[in-house]
Amino acid sequence: MNPRSGFGASQGSGGAEGFGERLKGMDLNFSGFEPVRTPALLVPVEHRVSEHLEQIRSPYVDWVVDAKLVEPGTRGYDVLMRTKLDDCAALIFPDHPRELVLYGAISLALFFALDDVVDDVNADRSRKLAYIRRVEQIASGDAPAARDDHIVRAWHRWFEEIEALASPRAFEGFAGALRFHLRALRAQALNQQSAAPCPTTHLMRRRDNVGSSYFMPLAAIFLEREHGLSMQEVLEDQHVKGITDLAAFVIVLHNELLGLYKDMRSGEANFVEVLRREHGIELQSACDLAGKLADDMVKAMVQMATDLPALVDGYEEKAEAIARCVRTAYSLIRGTFDWYMITRRYYDEECFSM
């Protein structure tokens, strides 16, 4: 697979129909697997990278090393230091505050540290569930105990530092979303998780346990600090929430398409494979169907956003906060897609389990 074949590359023919930019598909061809081509996927905004990237590089490295998430000289250190910060830079657009860029980057490192524990399909199920519960307790205000490892302690530090920066209402929204995400991770510890009864079950579970599920309320904390806006009120609006919920679904579908062989190799469930099995179709047809579903959701987000002035009570007073919220949801889709295309996790077989 060419790791850069689709990164930032517009489709040579065919328009995006006014809903964003359609990126070229790419061939997924690994030894021992049936080759497929991902569809040309629609993303709602163009690629941009935060202007704060260089400013936060040293603080990010200092934080991750000081928290003992990684040790110098190890493979994990090389991965997090060399690629993960640059990978996540595309998730945070230039109009996002510097603190959001830093703590968003740290959240990605923390997510991967926890994900490595949860994704080990051969690990003892009860131990994985106990580990998830412990991190959930930390996200409920527990202090680290003597038995807790460096990952749990790092999560606690991140959680405390964000609380110190947030208004009470914004922090309550973030903490609730984080606990919801952690509880949803339990689905990844289920026995025979790859035997999900239907594609919708799998898609709903992945929407809830993907790391982006808590990013919107995390972003709201720093957008509120930077601009003096009531972001949490906007996030809780049913019409805005409909858009941000769709963003999580789109991110999941892109992840399932680009991480297909990683999941097939590790034994994790994958939406494309569940589609193929449930509908008795070829793997390529399942990829095309998943891509069309993701594109339809992007179009729905854009269409729904145009209707917000007529749907949200007191829209004029909330217009800037709503615009920043919707742009953040769009940037999360585009930035996550760019990250999928950059990180070795999805195209280097040696890194499939990283």
C-alpha positions in Angstrom: 0.0 0.0 0.0 1.3 3.5 -0.8 1.0 5.4 2.5 0.7 8.8 0.8 -1.4 7.8 -2.2 -4.5 9.5 -0.9 -3.2 12.1 1.5 -4.5 15.5 0.6 -5.0 14.3 -3.1 -8.2 15.6 -4.7 -10.0 13.2 -7.0 -9.0 13.8 -10.6 -12.5 13.7 -12.0 -15.9 14.2 -10.4 -17.0 17.0 -8.1 -17.6 17.1 -4.4 -21.1 18.4 -5.1 -20.6 21.4 -3.0 -20.1 19.4 0.2 -16.3 19.5 0.6 -13.4 17.8 -1.1 -13.4 14.3 -2.5 -10.1 12.5 -2.0 -8.7 9.8 -4.2 -9.1 6.2 -3.1 -6.1 3.9 -2.7 -5.2 0.3 -3.1 -5.0 -1.9 0.0 -2.8 -4.8 -1.0 -1.0 -6.9 1.6 0.4 -10.3 1.4 -2.1 -13.0 2.3 -5.2 -10.7 2.0 -7.7 -10.1 -0.7 -6.8 -6.8 -2.4 -9.4 -4.0 -2.4 -9.5 -0.3 -3.3 -10.9 2.2 -0.9 -13.6 4.5 -2.5 -12.8 8.1 -3.1 -14.1 9.6 0.2 -15.7 13.0 0.8 -14.3 15.3 3.5 -16.0 18.6 4.5 -12.9 20.9 4.6 -9.4 21.3 3.1 -6.3 20.1 4.9 -4.7 22.6 7.2 -2.2 22.3 10.1 -2.0 24.3 13.3 0.4 27.2 13.4 1.1 26.2 17.1 2.7 22.9 16.2 6.3 24.0 16.7 5.4 26.0 19.8 4.0 23.0 21.6 6.6 20.4 20.5 8.8 20.8 23.5 6.0 21.0 26.0 4.4 18.0 24.5 7.6 15.9 24.6 8.3 17.1 28.2 4.7 16.1 29.3 4.7 12.7 27.7 8.2 11.8 29.1 7.6 13.3 32.5 4.4 11.3 32.8 6.4 8.2 31.9 4.1 7.3 29.0 7.3 6.4 27.2 10.9 5.9 28.0 13.8 7.3 25.9 15.5 4.7 23.8 12.3 2.5 23.4 10.3 1.9 20.3 7.3 3.6 21.9 9.4 6.7 22.5 10.4 6.8 18.9 6.8 6.4 17.7 5.4 9.1 20.0 8.2 11.6 19.5 8.8 11.2 15.8 5.3 10.8 14.4 2.4 11.1 16.8 2.7 14.8 17.4 2.9 15.5 13.7 0.1 12.9 13.1 -2.3 14.7 15.4 -1.3 18.2 14.2 -3.8 17.9 11.3 -6.6 17.3 13.9 -6.3 20.8 15.2 -6.8 23.7 12.8 -5.1 27.1 12.9 -8.0 28.9 14.5 -7.9 26.6 17.5 -6.2 27.9 20.7 -2.6 26.8 21.6 -3.7 25.0 24.8 -6.2 23.0 22.8 -3.5 21.9 20.4 -1.2 20.8 23.3 -3.9 19.0 25.3 -5.4 17.5 22.2 -2.0 16.1 21.3 -1.5 14.7 24.7 -5.0 13.1 24.5 -3.9 11.2 21.4 -0.8 9.8 23.2 -3.0 8.8 26.2 -5.6 7.3 23.9 -3.0 5.1 22.2 -1.5 4.0 25.4 -4.9 2.8 26.6 -5.8 1.5 23.2 -2.8 -0.8 23.2 -4.1 -2.4 26.4 -7.7 -2.7 25.2 -6.9 -3.8 21.6 -4.9 -6.9 22.7 -7.4 -9.6 21.7 -5.4 -12.3 23.3 -5.2 -10.5 26.7 -7.3 -11.7 29.7 -10.8 -10.2 29.3 -11.3 -9.7 33.1 -8.0 -7.8 33.3 -8.9 -5.5 30.4 -12.3 -4.8 32.0 -10.7 -4.0 35.3 -8.2 -1.7 33.7 -11.0 0.2 31.9 -13.0 0.5 35.1 -9.9 1.9 36.8 -9.3 4.6 34.2 -13.1 5.4 34.4 -12.7 5.9 38.2 -9.9 8.3 37.6 -12.1 10.2 35.2 -14.7 10.4 38.1 -12.2 12.1 40.4 -10.3 9.2 42.1 -6.7 9.8 42.9 -4.1 7.2 41.8 -3.3 4.3 44.1 -0.1 2.5 44.7 -1.2 -0.3 42.4 -1.8 2.0 39.4 0.7 2.0 36.6 2.1 4.9 34.6 -0.8 5.0 32.1 -3.4 5.4 34.8 -1.3 8.1 36.5 -0.8 10.0 33.2 -4.6 10.0 32.6 -5.1 11.4 36.1 -2.6 14.2 35.5 -4.2 15.1 32.2 -7.7 15.1 33.7 -6.6 17.3 36.6 -4.9 19.8 34.4 -7.9 20.2 32.1 -10.2 20.7 35.2 -8.0 23.6 36.3 -8.5 25.3 32.9 -12.2 24.7 32.5 -15.4 26.4 33.7 -17.4 24.1 35.9 -20.1 23.6 33.3 -17.7 22.9 30.5 -15.6 20.5 32.6 -18.8 18.6 33.7 -19.6 18.2 30.0 -16.1 17.0 29.1 -15.8 14.6 32.1 -19.2 13.1 31.3 -18.2 12.5 27.7 -14.9 11.0 28.8 -16.6 8.6 31.2 -19.1 7.6 28.5 -16.2 6.9 26.1 -14.4 4.8 28.7 -17.5 2.8 29.5 -18.0 2.2 25.8 -14.5 0.7 25.5 -15.9 -2.3 27.4 -17.4 -3.5 24.1 -13.9 -4.1 22.8 -13.3 -6.6 25.6 -16.4 -8.7 24.7 -15.8 -12.3 23.8 -16.0 -13.0 20.1 -16.4 -9.2 19.4 -15.8 -9.9 15.7 -19.1 -11.8 15.6 -21.2 -8.7 16.1 -24.8 -9.7 15.1 -25.3 -6.9 12.6 -23.4 -3.9 11.1 -25.5 -1.3 13.0 -24.5 -2.9 16.3 -20.9 -2.6 15.4 -21.2 0.9 14.1 -23.0 2.2 17.2 -20.4 0.6 19.5 -17.5 2.1 17.5 -19.1 5.6 17.5 -19.2 5.5 21.3 -15.7 4.1 21.9 -13.7 5.9 19.3 -11.5 8.6 20.9 -13.2 11.4 19.0 -16.3 10.9 21.2 -14.9 13.2 23.9 -12.9 15.6 21.6 -15.8 18.0 21.0 -16.4 18.8 24.7 -12.6 18.9 25.2 -12.4 21.5 22.4 -15.3 23.4 23.9 -13.3 24.1 27.1 -10.5 25.8 25.2 -12.7 27.6 22.7 -14.7 29.0 25.6 -11.5 30.2 27.3 -10.1 31.8 24.2 -13.3 33.5 22.9 -15.5 34.0 25.9 -18.3 31.9 24.4 -20.8 29.6 26.0 -19.7 26.5 24.1 -21.3 23.9 26.3 -24.8 25.3 25.8 -24.3 25.0 22.0 -22.9 21.5 22.3 -26.1 20.4 24.1 -28.4 21.9 21.5 -30.2 19.0 19.9 -29.7 20.3 16.3 -26.0 20.9 16.8 -25.6 17.6 18.5 -27.1 15.9 15.5 -24.2 17.3 13.4 -21.5 16.4 15.9 -22.9 12.9 16.3 -22.7 12.4 12.6 -19.0 13.5 12.7 -18.2 10.6 15.0 -19.9 8.1 12.7 -18.0 9.4 9.7 -14.7 9.2 11.5 -15.5 5.6 12.4 -16.4 4.6 8.9 -13.1 6.1 7.5 -11.2 4.3 10.3 -12.9 1.0 9.4 -12.0 1.4 5.7 -8.4 2.4 6.1 -7.8 0.1 9.1 -9.4 -3.0 7.4 -6.4 -5.2 7.2 -5.0 -4.1 10.5 -8.3 -5.3 12.1 -8.4 -8.5 10.0 -4.9 -9.4 11.0 -5.5 -8.8 14.7 -8.9 -10.4 14.9 -10.7 -7.2 15.8 -14.2 -6.5 14.5 -14.4 -4.3 11.4 -17.6 -2.7 9.9 -16.6 -3.6 6.3 -16.1 -7.3 7.2 -19.3 -7.4 9.1 -21.1 -5.8 6.1 -19.6 -8.4 3.8 -20.6 -11.3 6.0 -24.1 -10.0 6.8 -25.1 -9.2 3.2 -23.1 -12.0 1.5 -21.3 -9.5 -0.8 -17.7 -9.3 -2.0 -15.2 -7.4 0.1 -14.8 -4.7 -2.5 -18.6 -4.2 -2.6 -18.6 -3.9 1.2 -15.9 -1.2 1.0 -17.9 0.7 -1.6 -21.1 0.5 0.5 -19.3 1.8 3.6 -17.8 4.6 1.6 -21.1 5.7 0.3 -22.6 5.6 3.8 -19.7 7.9 5.0 -20.2 10.3 2.1 -24.0 10.5 2.7 -23.3 11.4 6.4 -20.9 14.2 5.3 -23.5 15.6 3.0 -26.1 15.4 5.8 -23.9 17.4 8.2 -23.4 20.2 5.6 -27.1 20.3 4.8 -28.1 20.3 8.5 -25.6 23.1 9.2 -27.3 25.4 6.7 -30.6 24.9 8.5 -29.4 25.8 12.0 -30.4 29.5 11.8 -34.0 28.5 11.4 -33.9 25.7 14.0 -31.8 27.0 17.0 -33.6 29.3 19.4 -31.7 32.5 19.8 -29.4 31.7 16.9 -28.0 35.2 16.5 -26.6 35.3 20.0 -25.1 31.9 19.6 -23.9 32.2 16.0 -20.2 32.5 16.6 -20.2 29.6 19.1 -22.2 27.4 16.7 -19.9 28.3 13.8 -16.8 27.3 15.8 -18.5 24.1 17.0 -19.5 23.0 13.4 -16.0 23.9 12.1 -14.4 21.9 14.8 -16.6 18.9 13.8 -15.6 19.3 10.2 -11.9 19.7 11.1 -12.1 16.6 13.2 -13.2 14.6 10.2 -10.6 16.0 7.9 -7.8 16.0 10.4 -8.5 12.4 11.4 -8.6 11.3 7.8 -5.3 13.0 7.2 -3.9 11.3 10.3 -5.0 7.9 9.1 -3.1 8.6 5.9 0.1 9.7 7.7 0.4 7.3 10.6 2.3 4.0 10.0 -0.3 2.3 12.1 -2.5 1.7 9.1 -0.1 0.9 6.3 3.0 -0.7 7.9 2.3 -4.4 8.8 5.0 -4.2 11.5 3.0 -1.5 13.2 -0.5 -3.0 13.0 -0.3 -4.0 16.6 1.4 -0.8 17.8 
